[in-house]
Amino acid sequence: MKRQRTVYEAAIESGVSRRDFLKMCTALAATLGLEYSQSKQVVHAMENGSRVPVVWLQFQDCTGCSESFIRSSQPKVESVLLDMISLEYTEVLSAASGQQVEDNMKQVLKDYKGKYILAVEGSIPEDDYLAVGGKSAKETLREMAEDAMAVVAYGSCSSWGGIPGANPNPTGAKPVTGFINDTPVILVPGCPPIAEVMTGVIAHIITFGKLPELDVFGRPKAFYRHRIHDKCNRRAYFDAGLFVESFDDEGAKQGYCLYKVGCKGPTTYNSCAEMRWNGGVSYPIQSGNPCIGCSEKDFWDNGPFYTRRAKIPGTQTTINPDAVGLGVVGLATAGVAVHAAGTVVKKKLDDKRGENE
Amino acid sequence: MGAPKLPWIRSGSIPASKAGLNSENSYHPEEQIIYTTMEKDVKVYVWDLPVRLYHWINAVCIVILMVTGIYIGKPFAAASIPEEAYYSNLMGWARYIHFFTAFVFTAAFIYRMFWCFAGNKFARFNPLRLLFWKDLWETIKFYLFLKNKKPHFMGHNPLAFLSYWIFNYLGSAIIILTGFYMYAEPQKQSVLGKLFAWVPYIFGDSYSLRSWHHLVAWAFMLFIVLHVYLAFRDDYLERCGSISSMFTGYKTEPKHAVGEEHDK
């Protein structure tokens, strides 16, 4: 087997100048949330590290995550695909197909044991609803995950179960973490995740040779440490108490806070408000649509997108908490009134009997 | 009248000094009940000052927290100056008052938890005794207008105790934990953030946490309705001054309740 080219060599060979290479590294450092002084580290990693083999598996998905991935602008997807990683298996982008490409996947297991990254898109059914190349999804995942350096779960489906896992979950869909115990898993939820976040996670692994720091749910802290609400460009209107009441009112035109039309920003961890989409052009809230919380667990079941609700703990049912609360208190008050009347009547009767005795 | 008899104690076997035996009077028998004798009845010192203080601080906090909390969950009023966010801070103030009150609420709660150990026998309870559950059953029958052998309780009856522990103390714990987690959510790396970083393991993600917080708040409202009604009902039936006792600490009780001989 020939020596693997480093990322730098691959970049220079494909016609990138040293100057542009340094620019790319600096931008990458910024994307990763590093300080400017740390961009040296990125350059060093790119000059010495070889391309990381990646196997990209797709299960119960819509290919939306792949679509998002190829729109990465910083680092550019070309530089990721051609310079930083060596994409060994993918259903969307590979030219080869059938036996050829399946064999290549087997080859990865032999050549790069414990060194490749397994990217997973889509949830995995507990029952055998899905088979690729004659093998059930569960089997393929377990086989490929066993010797992987890490598993990156791209998208809400592979991170939480997503839309296939939404109530009533006909296929018994489960996230990656439902099948893998021994290999470290990085969750990159979102429907789809932001392109730069997807490439950024891989870039982090290449730069530092280790997995990024994860939060309690297993998401990289660099991209999921803040809620949309914390960094929202409409936050000032929230604090002021200026809210959009309906999508055609004056507030909507003025760009007021979308909290009352069901914005899930306060409960959603993602980088949309900072990194934005399509190379930093905009994101849903900036465009006037409330956040639907697509990177959160069970987002599809967390109630209507345009209403504020609360979930009954332990279920996937959402209710209007104030209406239900008022109803319960109202019923209790009515019950109290009846009980009070009963108490008075009983006391009067008891007193009368006491007098008679 | 005389002391109500419990079914498993043969009549006449209770000495006068133990009259009115129930789960509460027999709890910590070494502790004397403080009372002053009046013409016909006795005035029993039931609620310590810290318990009364906690009660009213807690009550005021709950009202403030509920009003601001409902506003935060579903803003029912908009800022009066439109267009520019710069001039108003309505939600900001609602949140600020909510947070400030929450700290007071939490401090009062911690103090009351301490008083569950340090307080007088009416501030404590022991659910591990059979007598407690028998009294509880009699109390439920009493509230359902059924024939019952409920003894007279000077402090809380067992059902009241249980409701405080479930609604008030467990509810407070849930609402404090989820609340402080949310309070520290934007600064997870802060001390407060790290202190409550484990809360999602129990209550789930941000959305579930909020749902817990919101629904438990309504459970508090349900509790208030029942609690206020039953306090007035107790005063009406027993004429023991339940309502005023939460201000003065004293309840008016018949003499046999503290073991004194009847004048009759």
Chai-1 contact restraints between the chains, C-beta under 6 A:
chainA,res_idxA,chainB,res_idxB,connection_type,confidence,min_distance_angstrom,max_distance_angstrom,comment,restraint_id
A,V216,B,P200,contact,1.0,0.0,6.0,A-B,restraint_1
A,D230,B,P186,contact,1.0,0.0,6.0,A-B,restraint_2
A,A236,B,A85,contact,1.0,0.0,6.0,A-B,restraint_3
A,Y237,B,A85,contact,1.0,0.0,6.0,A-B,restraint_4
A,F238,B,M91,contact,1.0,0.0,6.0,A-B,restraint_5
A,D239,B,N89,contact,1.0,0.0,6.0,A-B,restraint_6
A,D239,B,M91,contact,1.0,0.0,6.0,A-B,restraint_7
A,D239,B,G92,contact,1.0,0.0,6.0,A-B,restraint_8
A,A240,B,A79,contact,1.0,0.0,6.0,A-B,restraint_9
A,A240,B,A85,contact,1.0,0.0,6.0,A-B,restraint_10
A,A240,B,S88,contact,1.0,0.0,6.0,A-B,restraint_11
A,G241,B,A78,contact,1.0,0.0,6.0,A-B,restraint_12
A,G241,B,A79,contact,1.0,0.0,6.0,A-B,restraint_13
A,G241,B,S88,contact,1.0,0.0,6.0,A-B,restraint_14
A,G241,B,L90,contact,1.0,0.0,6.0,A-B,restraint_15
A,G241,B,M91,contact,1.0,0.0,6.0,A-B,restraint_16
A,L242,B,A79,contact,1.0,0.0,6.0,A-B,restraint_17
A,F243,B,P75,contact,1.0,0.0,6.0,A-B,restraint_18
A,Q254,B,E83,contact,1.0,0.0,6.0,A-B,restraint_19
A,T267,B,S206,contact,1.0,0.0,6.0,A-B,restraint_20
A,T267,B,Y207,contact,1.0,0.0,6.0,A-B,restraint_21
A,E296,B,D205,contact,1.0,0.0,6.0,A-B,restraint_22
A,K297,B,D205,contact,1.0,0.0,6.0,A-B,restraint_23
A,N302,B,Y207,contact,1.0,0.0,6.0,A-B,restraint_24
A,A310,B,S211,contact,1.0,0.0,6.0,A-B,restraint_25
A,A310,B,H214,contact,1.0,0.0,6.0,A-B,restraint_26
A,K311,B,S208,contact,1.0,0.0,6.0,A-B,restraint_27
A,K311,B,S211,contact,1.0,0.0,6.0,A-B,restraint_28
A,P313,B,W212,contact,1.0,0.0,6.0,A-B,restraint_29
A,P321,B,H214,contact,1.0,0.0,6.0,A-B,restraint_30
A,P321,B,L215,contact,1.0,0.0,6.0,A-B,restraint_31
A,D322,B,K74,contact,1.0,0.0,6.0,A-B,restraint_32
A,G325,B,W218,contact,1.0,0.0,6.0,A-B,restraint_33
A,V328,B,L222,contact,1.0,0.0,6.0,A-B,restraint_34
A,V329,B,M221,contact,1.0,0.0,6.0,A-B,restraint_35
A,V329,B,L222,contact,1.0,0.0,6.0,A-B,restraint_36
A,V329,B,V225,contact,1.0,0.0,6.0,A-B,restraint_37
A,A332,B,L222,contact,1.0,0.0,6.0,A-B,restraint_38
A,A332,B,V225,contact,1.0,0.0,6.0,A-B,restraint_39
A,T333,B,V225,contact,1.0,0.0,6.0,A-B,restraint_40
A,V336,B,Y229,contact,1.0,0.0,6.0,A-B,restraint_41
A,T343,B,R233,contact,1.0,0.0,6.0,A-B,restraint_42
A,K346,B,F145,contact,1.0,0.0,6.0,A-B,restraint_43
